[in-house]
Amino acid sequence: MRSPKPHATSRYLAEDGGSAPAVHRGAGLADEVYEAIFARLMALKIPPGARITVDNLVRELEVSQTPIREALGRLEGEGLVVKTHLVGYSAAPQITRARFEELYDLRLLLEPEMAGRAASSMTAPALKALTGAAGVNLRGGGTDERARYPQFARQDAIFHDMILEIGGNGLVRETLAHQHTHFHIFRLMFHALVTEEALDEHEALLAAFAARDVDAARLAMRAHLERSRDRLSPAFDQ
């Protein structure tokens, strides 16, 4: 899997209820179709395990099959879509509690150390880029939560990936990207607190990075991951 890269904010925002509006035609059509389907997957409008019919998406989004198949291929690479021979596409199944715990064990082993390394080698341009990726611009302000949630899932993936990149260990970065960690975890639960509390924790990380404080960065990352795990684990009890 390619490591997550920043995407321009899509003009398409999935609305709560009803069918998806058509995407805007233009140079960014392929990206908009991708973002449209991504938003539906993250908001569970296409539930885990559900069949994804290309013809239905053609009608809903009012585009041809070509950008839809391209988008589904990208989503397959990110672990959100599964393609089965002679069957077609479906949304990836939801992760199990055991897998969820394993993912957080892995992250807790790797990401606090990488955050410390990132703090020790932080530069002004890197800090500026991280600040832009932290997602703090997505705070409240009357924004539709179901539109904001998929955006934050993407921003969170980018933010953590950038920290790993600055930390300087390509194998760690590749390992975590290959697990499709963020997208599987964010599909567990839609809740405003998942976003708001995580943004507070991102700001604590930014403060540690700005101070080039290695220990504070390690502690802030560990606290962020532990709180994220605690926020999302109740999803398995529903």
C-alpha positions, 0 to 999 in steps of 0.5 A: 500500500502507498503511504497516505498522502494529503488529498485536496478537500473534496467538494463532495460531502456525503449528506446524512440520509438519502442517496449521494448527490452527483459528483462534479465533473471536471479535472478532479472527477476521479478523485471526487468519485473516490472521495464520495465512495470513501465517505460512504464507507467511513460513515457506514452508509456502505456497511462492512461486508455489504455488496458494492454494485458498480451500476448502483454507483453509476446511477447515484453519482451520475458518472460512468463506470470508469472512474468508479472502478478506478476508485474501487481499485484505490479503495481496495489498495487501502483495505476498505474494499474487497474484490472477489473473483466472479462476485465483484466488490464489497466493503471490507469486513469490520475488524474483530476485537482481537485484531483491534487490540493487536493493532493498538499493541503494535502502534503503542510499541512503535509510534511513541518512539517515532514521535520522540525521534520526530521531535528530536529532528523537527524543523520549522518546515516540518512543524508547519506541515504537521500543523496543517495536517493535524486537522484542527481546522475541522473543529465544530463550528456547526459543520455536519458531523457526518461530513466531517468524520470521514475528513478527519479519518483521512487527516488523522492518517496523514498526520500520523504518517507524517510523524513516522516520516519525520521520525526517519524509519521507513520500515516502521512507516511501511509496516503501519501503512500496510495494516490499513490501521486508521481506516479500519479503526475509524469505521468502528464508531461515528461519534463527535467525541472521537474527533474533538478529543483526538484534536485536543491530543493532536494539539498536545503533540504539536506543542511537544514537537514545537518545543523539540521535547522528545520525552513529551512527544513520546508521552503525548503519543502514548496518551493519544493512542491509549485514549483513542483505544479507550474511545473506540473499544466500546464499539465491540459491546454494541 
